[in-house]
């Protein structure tokens, strides 16, 4: 906070304290005169009146400071702040009563009661006055704006869905800010008692079922969805209707932010593809991780990636002593370090440029910092690229994982969590196969190590680098077509925060060697995502077409999180299940034989067969093509 800003806040507090003292002293004087007019004129010091008046004001100032009343922005205050003001004054009055009785042997009950009532009116009036002034000032600006044709044209005629707390707070922010360029033309709300009434100066123009008619009648340019507590499917249906009649649709933050009083106009966001995912985003309770993280050293590999960086953001909430940001790309590590440093948290951030394939570099990192928790997010994930470069997939996904996991064991990390993928289930490609082999390595280490290892599987991540969402956005910006591999191509999807919370939660649930999977609801067709993206961008399929490009090498039509019969019937945590996954007995022998393969084709076939439990080198009961290559 700048020095001028501190000065302004100190001046504001000083003025409010002086006004409060004047209000309380005035209430005492008026009350005393009303009750004892003769004594007031003849002897104002009767019954120690002056001492009581000064003490009353001093008590209130002290108690108001303790209850942080002078830190409240009264122009934004709600009923809870008003109740806090009344309680503070009441406690001051009771304390003065006790002091009068103890010191003077008697208390002036009637005068204290009337003084309390009058003081409450005056103190509340002072605070209400600042609010009235801000509203009046805005109204004056609105009148002036009305004379400025150019600025009126900039304003969007805005319809607000929801006249509840969030909607009212939104209108209040609009009334107190001149930067939003929005003109609220009405509320839509299903509460029949609010129909035709005015809420915060804005009329409730109808119910939600009249959305289309109201948009046309009021020439609406923008719609804001302001019911954060509504159930997901209901919200989804209304947002889809809104998008059908208005391309500019925004939504307020989630209910937790609204309840905390953080709703502001500039916190509205454009309705995103995550809003139309088709299921309620999973919110995991990660409070149990506090004891595991607070005051500890945490290492995140792949910290510059989409998942790794979000894990870092989530981890910081639990105040680790030290957070190691390990990655191979210097730019991505620089960006996430800069972002986290701007939060000004008391956590030591250590950027580490290192390749997980470099054992000696990893040894140096573990020896120097001795991490308590390790989240391994570093991996090659692009299916077609790894299909064409299997040796690189092996080095990074298999041996990189092996190196980090073995260092965690050697240097006594308490927990190690590896991020896997649904492509590791019945894999038909190199990438999925390398991740399945990496899972086997983790399971193998868990048998003998004191470190608690775990694997977390989840589906595609919306918004990550390499996901379909950035690709679709780019194609739409260029005028199309949007390319989808196959009309029946289906995937599980989750958001980046969901995936990151799952990984962190698994860190507290791990006992050793588990494979955790999330109940991700129903899978989503890629073509449906493409259609939603086109609609969200304000186009129709006639304007932006969808083209089917054909399945790429290594791709499957459907993905699974576990094989049939591998899911433990009971969740270990709400929406988290443990997989019953087979273990590898000849791990080192098969790794050594894999290293002998020179051609990409042979290595790819070997990996896919191994990951699907079709490889038995001892009995040579393997795929013919692989056997000939070996």
SULMO-V242168 format. One record per residue. RES is the residue in one letter. SS is DSSP state (a for helix, b for strand, c for the rest). PSI is psi in whole degrees, -180 to 180 (none if undefined). D_LAST is the distance of its C-alpha to the last C-alpha in Angstrom with 1 decimal. Layout:
res:RES ss:SS psi:PSI d_last:D_LAST
res:RES ss:SS psi:PSI d_last:D_LAST
This chain:
res:X ss:c psi:133 d_last:67.4
res:X ss:c psi:161 d_last:69.7
res:X ss:a psi:-45 d_last:73.1
res:X ss:a psi:-39 d_last:75.1
res:X ss:a psi:-41 d_last:73.2
res:X ss:a psi:-40 d_last:74.1
res:X ss:a psi:-42 d_last:77.6
res:X ss:a psi:-41 d_last:77.8
res:X ss:a psi:-40 d_last:76.5
res:X ss:a psi:-41 d_last:79.0
res:X ss:a psi:-43 d_last:81.8
res:X ss:a psi:-44 d_last:80.9
res:X ss:a psi:-42 d_last:80.8
res:X ss:a psi:-44 d_last:84.1
res:X ss:a psi:-42 d_last:85.8
res:X ss:a psi:-38 d_last:84.6
res:X ss:a psi:-45 d_last:85.8
res:X ss:a psi:-43 d_last:89.2
res:X ss:a psi:-39 d_last:89.5
res:X ss:a psi:-45 d_last:88.5
res:X ss:a psi:-43 d_last:91.2
res:X ss:a psi:-38 d_last:93.8
res:X ss:a psi:-44 d_last:92.9
res:X ss:a psi:-43 d_last:93.3
res:X ss:a psi:-41 d_last:96.5
res:X ss:a psi:-42 d_last:97.9
res:X ss:a psi:-38 d_last:97.1
res:X ss:a psi:-42 d_last:98.9
res:X ss:a psi:-46 d_last:101.9
res:X ss:a psi:-42 d_last:102.3
res:X ss:a psi:-45 d_last:101.9
res:X ss:a psi:-43 d_last:104.4
res:X ss:a psi:-38 d_last:106.9
res:X ss:a psi:-39 d_last:106.4
res:X ss:a psi:-39 d_last:107.1
res:X ss:c psi:70 d_last:109.7
res:X ss:a psi:-38 d_last:111.3
res:X ss:a psi:-49 d_last:114.5
res:X ss:a psi:-34 d_last:112.7
res:X ss:a psi:-41 d_last:110.3
res:X ss:a psi:-41 d_last:113.2
res:X ss:a psi:-42 d_last:115.2
res:X ss:c psi:90 d_last:112.6
res:X ss:c psi:-19 d_last:109.0
res:X ss:c psi:6 d_last:107.9
res:X ss:a psi:140 d_last:109.0
res:X ss:a psi:33 d_last:106.5
res:X ss:a psi:42 d_last:104.5
res:X ss:a psi:-47 d_last:103.3
res:X ss:a psi:-45 d_last:102.2
res:X ss:a psi:-42 d_last:100.1
res:X ss:a psi:-41 d_last:98.4
res:X ss:a psi:-45 d_last:97.7
res:X ss:a psi:-42 d_last:96.0
res:X ss:a psi:-39 d_last:94.1
res:X ss:a psi:-48 d_last:92.9
res:X ss:a psi:-39 d_last:91.4
res:X ss:a psi:-42 d_last:89.9
res:X ss:a psi:-44 d_last:88.3
res:X ss:a psi:-43 d_last:86.7
res:X ss:a psi:-45 d_last:85.4
res:X ss:a psi:-48 d_last:83.7
res:X ss:a psi:-33 d_last:82.3
res:X ss:a psi:-37 d_last:81.1
res:X ss:a psi:-43 d_last:79.2
res:X ss:a psi:-41 d_last:77.6
res:X ss:c psi:7 d_last:76.6
res:X ss:c psi:31 d_last:75.2
res:X ss:a psi:-26 d_last:77.6
res:X ss:a psi:3 d_last:78.0
res:X ss:a psi:3 d_last:74.3
res:X ss:c psi:132 d_last:74.5
res:X ss:c psi:96 d_last:74.5
res:X ss:a psi:-22 d_last:77.4
res:X ss:a psi:-15 d_last:77.1
res:X ss:a psi:7 d_last:73.8
res:X ss:c psi:156 d_last:75.0
res:X ss:c psi:-170 d_last:74.8
res:X ss:a psi:-33 d_last:76.7
res:X ss:a psi:-37 d_last:74.9
res:X ss:a psi:-36 d_last:76.2
res:X ss:a psi:-40 d_last:79.7
res:X ss:a psi:-39 d_last:79.5
res:X ss:a psi:-38 d_last:78.4
res:X ss:a psi:-46 d_last:81.4
res:X ss:a psi:-41 d_last:83.8
res:X ss:a psi:-38 d_last:82.4
res:X ss:a psi:-44 d_last:82.7
res:X ss:a psi:-38 d_last:86.4
res:X ss:a psi:-44 d_last:87.0
res:X ss:a psi:-37 d_last:85.8
res:X ss:a psi:-41 d_last:87.9
res:X ss:a psi:-45 d_last:90.9
res:X ss:a psi:-41 d_last:90.4
res:X ss:a psi:-43 d_last:90.0
res:X ss:a psi:-39 d_last:93.3
res:X ss:a psi:-46 d_last:95.1
res:X ss:a psi:-43 d_last:94.1
res:X ss:a psi:-44 d_last:95.2
res:X ss:a psi:-44 d_last:98.5
res:X ss:a psi:-39 d_last:99.2
res:X ss:a psi:-38 d_last:98.3
res:X ss:a psi:-46 d_last:100.1
res:X ss:a psi:-9 d_last:103.1
res:X ss:c psi:-4 d_last:103.6
res:X ss:c psi:159 d_last:103.3
res:X ss:c psi:146 d_last:100.8
res:X ss:c psi:79 d_last:101.7
res:X ss:a psi:-48 d_last:99.8
res:X ss:a psi:-44 d_last:101.2
res:X ss:a psi:-39 d_last:100.7
res:X ss:a psi:-40 d_last:97.1
res:X ss:a psi:-48 d_last:96.3
res:X ss:a psi:-37 d_last:97.8
res:X ss:a psi:-39 d_last:96.3
res:X ss:a psi:-48 d_last:92.8
res:X ss:a psi:-46 d_last:93.2
res:X ss:a psi:-40 d_last:94.6
res:X ss:a psi:-40 d_last:92.0
res:X ss:a psi:-41 d_last:89.2
res:X ss:a psi:-44 d_last:90.6
res:X ss:a psi:-44 d_last:91.0
res:X ss:a psi:-43 d_last:87.6
res:X ss:a psi:-37 d_last:85.9
res:X ss:a psi:-38 d_last:88.0
res:X ss:a psi:-45 d_last:86.9
res:X ss:a psi:-36 d_last:83.3
res:X ss:a psi:-32 d_last:83.9
res:X ss:a psi:-40 d_last:85.7
res:X ss:a psi:-36 d_last:82.7
res:X ss:a psi:-42 d_last:80.8
res:X ss:a psi:-39 d_last:83.7
res:X ss:a psi:-45 d_last:83.9
res:X ss:a psi:-43 d_last:80.3
res:X ss:a psi:-44 d_last:80.7
res:X ss:a psi:-43 d_last:83.9
res:X ss:a psi:-42 d_last:82.4
res:X ss:a psi:-40 d_last:79.6
res:X ss:a psi:-40 d_last:82.1
res:X ss:a psi:-42 d_last:84.0
res:X ss:a psi:-36 d_last:80.9
res:X ss:a psi:-39 d_last:80.1
res:X ss:a psi:-42 d_last:83.7
res:X ss:a psi:-38 d_last:83.2
res:X ss:a psi:-34 d_last:79.8
res:X ss:a psi:-22 d_last:81.6
res:X ss:c psi:-6 d_last:83.6
res:X ss:c psi:98 d_last:80.6
res:X ss:a psi:-39 d_last:79.3
res:X ss:a psi:-43 d_last:76.2
res:X ss:a psi:-33 d_last:74.9
res:X ss:a psi:-35 d_last:75.7
res:X ss:a psi:-24 d_last:73.5
res:X ss:a psi:-22 d_last:70.6
res:X ss:c psi:140 d_last:70.8
res:X ss:b psi:129 d_last:68.6
res:X ss:b psi:112 d_last:70.4
res:X ss:b psi:130 d_last:68.3
res:X ss:b psi:130 d_last:68.2
res:X ss:b psi:122 d_last:67.2
res:X ss:b psi:108 d_last:65.7
res:X ss:c psi:112 d_last:66.9
res:X ss:c psi:24 d_last:70.3
res:X ss:c psi:-156 d_last:69.3
res:X ss:a psi:-46 d_last:68.8
res:X ss:a psi:-44 d_last:65.9
res:X ss:a psi:-41 d_last:67.8
res:X ss:a psi:-40 d_last:71.0
res:X ss:a psi:-36 d_last:69.3
res:X ss:a psi:-47 d_last:67.8
res:X ss:a psi:-39 d_last:71.2
res:X ss:a psi:-42 d_last:72.7
res:X ss:a psi:-40 d_last:70.2
res:X ss:a psi:-41 d_last:71.0
res:X ss:a psi:-20 d_last:74.7
res:X ss:c psi:7 d_last:74.2
res:X ss:c psi:144 d_last:71.9
res:X ss:c psi:13 d_last:72.5
res:X ss:c psi:-4 d_last:69.0
res:X ss:c psi:-22 d_last:67.3
res:X ss:c psi:39 d_last:69.0
res:X ss:b psi:137 d_last:69.2
res:X ss:b psi:103 d_last:72.3
res:X ss:b psi:118 d_last:72.0
res:X ss:b psi:-9 d_last:73.6
res:X ss:b psi:163 d_last:73.2
res:X ss:b psi:149 d_last:71.3
res:X ss:b psi:130 d_last:69.7
res:X ss:c psi:141 d_last:69.9
res:X ss:c psi:-3 d_last:70.1
res:X ss:c psi:112 d_last:72.6
res:X ss:a psi:-23 d_last:75.8
res:X ss:a psi:-16 d_last:78.1
res:X ss:a psi:-10 d_last:76.9
res:X ss:c psi:133 d_last:77.5
res:X ss:c psi:-4 d_last:79.9
res:X ss:c psi:167 d_last:80.2
res:X ss:b psi:128 d_last:79.5
res:X ss:b psi:118 d_last:76.9
res:X ss:c psi:38 d_last:77.1
res:X ss:c psi:3 d_last:79.0
res:X ss:b psi:132 d_last:76.5
res:X ss:b psi:141 d_last:77.4
res:X ss:b psi:108 d_last:75.3
res:X ss:b psi:-4 d_last:75.2
res:X ss:b psi:-176 d_last:73.6
res:X ss:c psi:169 d_last:70.9
res:X ss:a psi:-29 d_last:67.2
res:X ss:a psi:-11 d_last:67.5
res:X ss:a psi:17 d_last:69.7
res:X ss:a psi:-53 d_last:67.1
res:X ss:a psi:-43 d_last:66.9
res:X ss:a psi:-42 d_last:70.7
res:X ss:a psi:-40 d_last:71.3
res:X ss:a psi:-42 d_last:68.7
res:X ss:a psi:-44 d_last:70.6
res:X ss:a psi:-41 d_last:74.0
res:X ss:c psi:4 d_last:73.5
res:X ss:c psi:53 d_last:71.5
res:X ss:c psi:132 d_last:68.8
res:X ss:c psi:-24 d_last:66.5
res:X ss:b psi:142 d_last:64.3
res:X ss:b psi:133 d_last:63.5
res:X ss:b psi:122 d_last:62.7
res:X ss:b psi:116 d_last:61.3
res:X ss:c psi:44 d_last:63.0
res:X ss:c psi:75 d_last:62.2
res:X ss:c psi:-21 d_last:59.4
res:X ss:c psi:-6 d_last:59.9
res:X ss:c psi:145 d_last:59.4
res:X ss:c psi:148 d_last:56.6
res:X ss:a psi:-48 d_last:53.5
res:X ss:a psi:-37 d_last:53.8
res:X ss:a psi:-43 d_last:57.4
res:X ss:a psi:-42 d_last:56.8
res:X ss:a psi:-44 d_last:54.0
res:X ss:a psi:-41 d_last:56.4
res:X ss:a psi:-41 d_last:59.2
res:X ss:a psi:-41 d_last:56.9
res:X ss:a psi:-41 d_last:55.6
res:X ss:a psi:-41 d_last:59.3
res:X ss:a psi:-42 d_last:60.2
res:X ss:a psi:-26 d_last:57.4
res:X ss:a psi:-26 d_last:58.7
res:X ss:a psi:-8 d_last:62.1
res:X ss:c psi:125 d_last:61.5
res:X ss:c psi:-20 d_last:58.5
res:X ss:c psi:84 d_last:59.6
res:X ss:b psi:128 d_last:58.8
res:X ss:b psi:163 d_last:58.4
res:X ss:b psi:150 d_last:58.0
res:X ss:c psi:166 d_last:59.2
res:X ss:c psi:175 d_last:57.1
res:X ss:c psi:167 d_last:56.2
res:X ss:a psi:-31 d_last:58.9
res:X ss:a psi:-39 d_last:58.1
res:X ss:a psi:-37 d_last:59.1
res:X ss:a psi:-46 d_last:62.1
res:X ss:a psi:-29 d_last:63.4
res:X ss:c psi:0 d_last:63.1
res:X ss:c psi:27 d_last:65.3
res:X ss:c psi:3 d_last:62.8
res:X ss:c psi:128 d_last:63.2
res:X ss:c psi:160 d_last:64.3
res:X ss:a psi:-42 d_last:64.4
res:X ss:a psi:3 d_last:61.8
res:X ss:a psi:-2 d_last:59.4
res:X ss:c psi:146 d_last:59.1
res:X ss:b psi:154 d_last:55.8
res:X ss:b psi:141 d_last:54.8
res:X ss:c psi:127 d_last:53.4
res:X ss:c psi:174 d_last:49.6
res:X ss:a psi:-27 d_last:46.7
res:X ss:a psi:-32 d_last:46.2
res:X ss:a psi:-25 d_last:49.7
res:X ss:a psi:25 d_last:48.6
res:X ss:c psi:-27 d_last:45.3
res:X ss:c psi:5 d_last:46.7
res:X ss:c psi:162 d_last:46.7
res:X ss:c psi:125 d_last:48.4
res:X ss:c psi:139 d_last:46.4
res:X ss:c psi:125 d_last:45.5
res:X ss:c psi:115 d_last:47.7
res:X ss:c psi:144 d_last:46.5
res:X ss:c psi:108 d_last:48.8
res:X ss:c psi:24 d_last:47.4
res:X ss:a psi:-28 d_last:50.5
res:X ss:a psi:-16 d_last:48.7
res:X ss:a psi:-11 d_last:46.6
res:X ss:a psi:-49 d_last:49.7
res:X ss:a psi:-27 d_last:49.7
res:X ss:a psi:-27 d_last:46.0
res:X ss:a psi:-41 d_last:46.5
res:X ss:c psi:124 d_last:50.1
res:X ss:c psi:8 d_last:50.5
res:X ss:c psi:171 d_last:46.8
res:X ss:b psi:128 d_last:44.2
res:X ss:b psi:134 d_last:41.5
res:X ss:b psi:130 d_last:38.4
res:X ss:b psi:116 d_last:36.9
res:X ss:b psi:153 d_last:33.7
res:X ss:c psi:33 d_last:33.4
res:X ss:c psi:-16 d_last:37.2
res:X ss:c psi:-8 d_last:37.8
res:X ss:c psi:178 d_last:35.9
res:X ss:a psi:-49 d_last:37.6
res:X ss:a psi:-47 d_last:36.8
res:X ss:a psi:-43 d_last:36.9
res:X ss:a psi:-36 d_last:40.3
res:X ss:a psi:-35 d_last:41.7
res:X ss:a psi:-43 d_last:40.7
res:X ss:a psi:-44 d_last:42.6
res:X ss:a psi:-43 d_last:45.6
res:X ss:a psi:-41 d_last:45.7
res:X ss:a psi:-38 d_last:45.2
res:X ss:a psi:-26 d_last:48.1
res:X ss:c psi:-21 d_last:50.5
res:X ss:c psi:16 d_last:50.1
res:X ss:c psi:59 d_last:51.1
res:X ss:c psi:158 d_last:48.4
res:X ss:c psi:-38 d_last:49.6
res:X ss:b psi:137 d_last:46.7
res:X ss:b psi:118 d_last:44.0
res:X ss:b psi:121 d_last:41.1
res:X ss:b psi:95 d_last:39.8
res:X ss:b psi:130 d_last:36.4
res:X ss:b psi:163 d_last:34.6
res:X ss:c psi:-30 d_last:32.8
res:X ss:c psi:119 d_last:35.2
res:X ss:a psi:-35 d_last:38.6
res:X ss:a psi:-44 d_last:40.6
res:X ss:a psi:-37 d_last:39.5
res:X ss:a psi:-40 d_last:40.2
res:X ss:a psi:-43 d_last:43.6
res:X ss:a psi:-45 d_last:44.5
res:X ss:a psi:-35 d_last:43.9
res:X ss:a psi:-44 d_last:45.6
res:X ss:a psi:-42 d_last:48.6
res:X ss:a psi:-45 d_last:48.8
res:X ss:a psi:-34 d_last:48.8
res:X ss:a psi:-31 d_last:51.2
res:X ss:c psi:-14 d_last:53.7
res:X ss:c psi:-15 d_last:54.0
res:X ss:c psi:42 d_last:55.8
res:X ss:c psi:154 d_last:54.5
res:X ss:c psi:60 d_last:54.8
res:X ss:c psi:132 d_last:51.1
res:X ss:b psi:117 d_last:49.5
res:X ss:b psi:126 d_last:46.9
res:X ss:b psi:105 d_last:44.4
res:X ss:b psi:132 d_last:42.1
res:X ss:b psi:113 d_last:38.9
res:X ss:b psi:112 d_last:36.8
res:X ss:c psi:152 d_last:33.4
res:X ss:c psi:127 d_last:29.6
res:X ss:c psi:-12 d_last:27.9
res:X ss:c psi:-13 d_last:25.0
res:X ss:c psi:98 d_last:27.5
res:X ss:a psi:-43 d_last:27.8
res:X ss:a psi:-38 d_last:30.9
res:X ss:a psi:-42 d_last:32.7
res:X ss:a psi:-40 d_last:32.1
res:X ss:a psi:-42 d_last:33.3
res:X ss:a psi:-41 d_last:36.4
res:X ss:a psi:-47 d_last:37.1
res:X ss:a psi:-38 d_last:36.8
res:X ss:a psi:-39 d_last:38.8
res:X ss:a psi:-42 d_last:41.5
res:X ss:a psi:-18 d_last:42.0
res:X ss:c psi:65 d_last:40.7
res:X ss:c psi:141 d_last:40.1
res:X ss:c psi:-39 d_last:41.2
res:X ss:b psi:137 d_last:39.3
res:X ss:b psi:124 d_last:36.0
res:X ss:b psi:115 d_last:35.1
res:X ss:b psi:100 d_last:31.6
res:X ss:c psi:-6 d_last:31.7
res:X ss:c psi:127 d_last:29.7
res:X ss:c psi:157 d_last:26.7
res:X ss:c psi:131 d_last:25.4
res:X ss:c psi:-9 d_last:26.5
res:X ss:c psi:116 d_last:26.6
res:X ss:a psi:-56 d_last:24.3
res:X ss:a psi:-38 d_last:24.1
res:X ss:a psi:-41 d_last:23.9
res:X ss:a psi:-27 d_last:20.9
res:X ss:a psi:-36 d_last:19.2
res:X ss:a psi:-16 d_last:19.7
res:X ss:c psi:63 d_last:18.8
res:X ss:a psi:-32 d_last:16.1
res:X ss:a psi:-36 d_last:15.7
res:X ss:a psi:-37 d_last:19.5
res:X ss:a psi:-41 d_last:19.3
res:X ss:a psi:-47 d_last:17.0
res:X ss:a psi:-42 d_last:19.3
res:X ss:a psi:-49 d_last:22.4
res:X ss:a psi:-37 d_last:21.9
res:X ss:a psi:-61 d_last:19.6
res:X ss:a psi:-31 d_last:20.5
res:X ss:a psi:-45 d_last:23.9
res:X ss:a psi:-44 d_last:24.7
res:X ss:a psi:-42 d_last:23.5
res:X ss:a psi:-49 d_last:25.7
res:X ss:a psi:-43 d_last:28.7
res:X ss:a psi:-40 d_last:28.4
res:X ss:a psi:-35 d_last:28.1
res:X ss:a psi:-37 d_last:31.1
res:X ss:a psi:-40 d_last:33.1
res:X ss:a psi:-47 d_last:32.5
res:X ss:a psi:-36 d_last:33.3
res:X ss:c psi:19 d_last:36.5
res:X ss:c psi:35 d_last:37.8
res:X ss:c psi:143 d_last:37.7
res:X ss:c psi:-42 d_last:39.3
res:X ss:b psi:148 d_last:37.2
res:X ss:b psi:125 d_last:34.0
res:X ss:b psi:122 d_last:33.4
res:X ss:b psi:137 d_last:30.2
res:X ss:b psi:121 d_last:30.5
res:X ss:c psi:-160 d_last:27.9
res:X ss:c psi:158 d_last:28.1
res:X ss:a psi:-16 d_last:28.5
res:X ss:a psi:-8 d_last:25.3
res:X ss:a psi:-6 d_last:23.4
res:X ss:c psi:123 d_last:24.6
res:X ss:c psi:55 d_last:22.4
res:X ss:c psi:142 d_last:20.7
res:X ss:c psi:7 d_last:19.7
res:X ss:c psi:167 d_last:19.1
res:X ss:a psi:-45 d_last:17.4
res:X ss:a psi:-52 d_last:20.7
res:X ss:a psi:-37 d_last:21.4
res:X ss:a psi:-42 d_last:18.0
res:X ss:a psi:-35 d_last:18.4
res:X ss:a psi:-35 d_last:21.9
res:X ss:a psi:-42 d_last:20.9
res:X ss:a psi:-39 d_last:18.5
res:X ss:a psi:-37 d_last:21.5
res:X ss:a psi:-42 d_last:23.7
res:X ss:a psi:-39 d_last:21.7
res:X ss:a psi:-43 d_last:22.2
res:X ss:a psi:-44 d_last:25.9
res:X ss:a psi:-38 d_last:26.3
res:X ss:a psi:-44 d_last:24.7
res:X ss:a psi:-34 d_last:27.1
res:X ss:a psi:-22 d_last:30.0
res:X ss:c psi:-34 d_last:29.9
res:X ss:c psi:-15 d_last:31.1
res:X ss:c psi:152 d_last:32.7
res:X ss:c psi:-18 d_last:36.3
res:X ss:c psi:137 d_last:35.4
res:X ss:b psi:109 d_last:35.6
res:X ss:b psi:149 d_last:32.4
res:X ss:b psi:155 d_last:32.3
res:X ss:b psi:140 d_last:30.4
res:X ss:b psi:123 d_last:32.3
res:X ss:b psi:136 d_last:31.1
res:X ss:c psi:170 d_last:33.2
res:X ss:c psi:-156 d_last:33.1
res:X ss:b psi:147 d_last:33.9
res:X ss:b psi:122 d_last:36.5
res:X ss:b psi:131 d_last:39.5
res:X ss:c psi:-4 d_last:40.5
res:X ss:c psi:161 d_last:37.5
res:X ss:c psi:130 d_last:36.1
res:X ss:c psi:-7 d_last:33.8
res:X ss:c psi:171 d_last:35.3
res:X ss:a psi:-24 d_last:37.0
res:X ss:a psi:-53 d_last:40.5
res:X ss:a psi:-35 d_last:40.7
res:X ss:a psi:-47 d_last:39.2
res:X ss:a psi:-43 d_last:41.7
res:X ss:a psi:-44 d_last:44.6
res:X ss:a psi:-43 d_last:43.7
res:X ss:a psi:-37 d_last:43.5
res:X ss:a psi:-41 d_last:46.8
res:X ss:a psi:-30 d_last:48.5
res:X ss:c psi:1 d_last:47.5
res:X ss:c psi:9 d_last:49.0
res:X ss:c psi:-177 d_last:45.9
res:X ss:c psi:162 d_last:44.2
res:X ss:b psi:124 d_last:42.2
res:X ss:b psi:127 d_last:38.6
res:X ss:b psi:138 d_last:37.0
res:X ss:c psi:-40 d_last:33.6
res:X ss:c psi:142 d_last:34.8
res:X ss:c psi:-23 d_last:38.1
res:X ss:c psi:5 d_last:36.5
res:X ss:c psi:124 d_last:34.1
res:X ss:b psi:141 d_last:35.0
res:X ss:b psi:155 d_last:34.3
res:X ss:c psi:141 d_last:35.8
res:X ss:b psi:149 d_last:37.8
res:X ss:b psi:162 d_last:39.6
res:X ss:b psi:162 d_last:41.6
res:X ss:a psi:-45 d_last:40.5
res:X ss:a psi:-38 d_last:43.2
res:X ss:a psi:-51 d_last:42.2
res:X ss:a psi:-42 d_last:38.5
res:X ss:a psi:-40 d_last:39.8
res:X ss:a psi:-36 d_last:42.2
res:X ss:a psi:-44 d_last:39.6
res:X ss:a psi:-46 d_last:37.4
res:X ss:a psi:-42 d_last:40.5
res:X ss:a psi:-40 d_last:41.7
res:X ss:a psi:-30 d_last:38.4
res:X ss:a psi:-29 d_last:39.0
res:X ss:a psi:-20 d_last:42.1
res:X ss:a psi:-17 d_last:40.6
res:X ss:c psi:133 d_last:37.5
res:X ss:c psi:-23 d_last:37.6
res:X ss:c psi:104 d_last:34.1
res:X ss:c psi:5 d_last:30.7
res:X ss:b psi:153 d_last:32.3
res:X ss:b psi:112 d_last:30.9
res:X ss:b psi:140 d_last:34.1
res:X ss:b psi:154 d_last:34.6
res:X ss:b psi:140 d_last:37.8
res:X ss:c psi:100 d_last:39.8
res:X ss:c psi:14 d_last:39.7
res:X ss:c psi:-151 d_last:41.8
res:X ss:c psi:144 d_last:41.0
res:X ss:c psi:159 d_last:38.2
res:X ss:b psi:137 d_last:39.7
res:X ss:b psi:135 d_last:39.0
res:X ss:a psi:-37 d_last:38.2
res:X ss:a psi:-31 d_last:40.7
res:X ss:a psi:-38 d_last:43.4
res:X ss:a psi:-42 d_last:42.7
res:X ss:a psi:-45 d_last:43.1
res:X ss:a psi:-41 d_last:46.4
res:X ss:a psi:-39 d_last:47.7
res:X ss:a psi:-41 d_last:46.8
res:X ss:a psi:-44 d_last:48.8
res:X ss:a psi:-42 d_last:51.7
res:X ss:a psi:-29 d_last:51.7
res:X ss:c psi:1 d_last:52.0
res:X ss:c psi:20 d_last:55.0
res:X ss:c psi:168 d_last:53.7
res:X ss:c psi:168 d_last:53.3
res:X ss:c psi:-18 d_last:50.5
res:X ss:c psi:-33 d_last:52.8
res:X ss:c psi:-42 d_last:52.9
res:X ss:c psi:109 d_last:49.3
res:X ss:c psi:164 d_last:47.0
res:X ss:b psi:129 d_last:43.6
res:X ss:b psi:138 d_last:40.8
res:X ss:b psi:119 d_last:37.6
res:X ss:c psi:-11 d_last:34.7
res:X ss:c psi:149 d_last:31.9
res:X ss:c psi:134 d_last:29.0
res:X ss:c psi:163 d_last:26.7
res:X ss:c psi:129 d_last:22.8
res:X ss:c psi:-8 d_last:21.6
res:X ss:c psi:148 d_last:25.1
res:X ss:c psi:154 d_last:26.3
res:X ss:c psi:-39 d_last:29.9
res:X ss:c psi:149 d_last:30.7
res:X ss:c psi:155 d_last:29.6
res:X ss:c psi:154 d_last:30.1
res:X ss:c psi:-28 d_last:30.9
res:X ss:c psi:154 d_last:29.8
res:X ss:c psi:164 d_last:28.3
res:X ss:c psi:130 d_last:31.0
res:X ss:c psi:-3 d_last:32.3
res:X ss:c psi:-12 d_last:31.0
res:X ss:b psi:124 d_last:34.3
res:X ss:c psi:132 d_last:36.8
res:X ss:c psi:-25 d_last:40.0
res:X ss:c psi:136 d_last:42.2
res:X ss:c psi:139 d_last:42.1
res:X ss:c psi:-14 d_last:42.1
res:X ss:b psi:153 d_last:44.1
res:X ss:c psi:119 d_last:45.7
res:X ss:c psi:12 d_last:43.0
res:X ss:b psi:128 d_last:40.2
res:X ss:b psi:157 d_last:38.0
res:X ss:b psi:132 d_last:35.4
res:X ss:b psi:143 d_last:32.1
res:X ss:c psi:91 d_last:30.9
res:X ss:c psi:137 d_last:27.2
res:X ss:c psi:149 d_last:24.6
res:X ss:c psi:162 d_last:23.3
res:X ss:c psi:132 d_last:19.9
res:X ss:c psi:-28 d_last:20.0
res:X ss:c psi:49 d_last:16.7
res:X ss:a psi:-54 d_last:16.8
res:X ss:a psi:-40 d_last:16.3
res:X ss:a psi:-43 d_last:13.3
res:X ss:a psi:-34 d_last:11.5
res:X ss:a psi:-43 d_last:12.9
res:X ss:a psi:-43 d_last:11.7
res:X ss:a psi:-36 d_last:8.0
res:X ss:a psi:-38 d_last:8.7
res:X ss:a psi:-17 d_last:10.5
res:X ss:c psi:-14 d_last:7.8
res:X ss:c psi:130 d_last:6.8
res:X ss:c psi:-37 d_last:9.6
res:X ss:c psi:150 d_last:10.5
res:X ss:a psi:-39 d_last:12.6
res:X ss:a psi:-45 d_last:11.6
res:X ss:a psi:-43 d_last:7.9
res:X ss:a psi:-42 d_last:9.4
res:X ss:a psi:-46 d_last:12.2
res:X ss:a psi:-41 d_last:10.6
res:X ss:a psi:-47 d_last:8.8
res:X ss:a psi:-46 d_last:12.3
res:X ss:a psi:-43 d_last:14.3
res:X ss:a psi:-42 d_last:12.8
res:X ss:a psi:-49 d_last:13.2
res:X ss:a psi:-25 d_last:16.6
res:X ss:c psi:16 d_last:17.7
res:X ss:c psi:32 d_last:17.0
res:X ss:c psi:8 d_last:14.7
res:X ss:c psi:119 d_last:11.7
res:X ss:c psi:92 d_last:12.3
res:X ss:c psi:-30 d_last:9.7
res:X ss:c psi:-41 d_last:12.7
res:X ss:c psi:-1 d_last:13.5
res:X ss:c psi:29 d_last:10.2
res:X ss:c psi:72 d_last:12.4
res:X ss:c psi:171 d_last:10.3
res:X ss:c psi:138 d_last:10.6
res:X ss:a psi:-44 d_last:9.9
res:X ss:a psi:-39 d_last:8.7
res:X ss:a psi:-42 d_last:6.1
res:X ss:a psi:-41 d_last:5.1
res:X ss:a psi:-36 d_last:5.5
res:X ss:a psi:-42 d_last:3.8
res:X ss:c psi:none d_last:0.0
